[in-house]
Amino acid sequence: MYTYDLLEAGCNYLIQEKEVEALQLIKVHFKSDHALCISTYTEGEEIVWKKKEASIHDIVECLDDKAVAAWEKLYYSQDAFYEEDDEE
């Protein structure tokens, strides 16, 4: 088991918060004395706070800039596709 305190601000991570859950991408924006402000991308972007001592089942990897850029290209192209459908 890991905790959110191990994560670094400004980095993107693939994590598995609980053993039975799917992987999720998170970005750590900043850390305070007791918590972290992160974005999650499970169902669109959501900015949330997590306590530093909150558990994470697995930190799969810290993504490099190239991987994040490739993911962003895919993520934002899907948003454009769905926005076009809403206009009809």
Secondary structure, DSSP 8 states (H G I E B T S, - for coil): -EEGGGS-TT-EEEEESSTTS--EEEEEEEE-SSEEEEEE-SSS-EEEEEETT-EESEEEEEE-HHHHHHHHHHHHHHHHHHHHHHH-
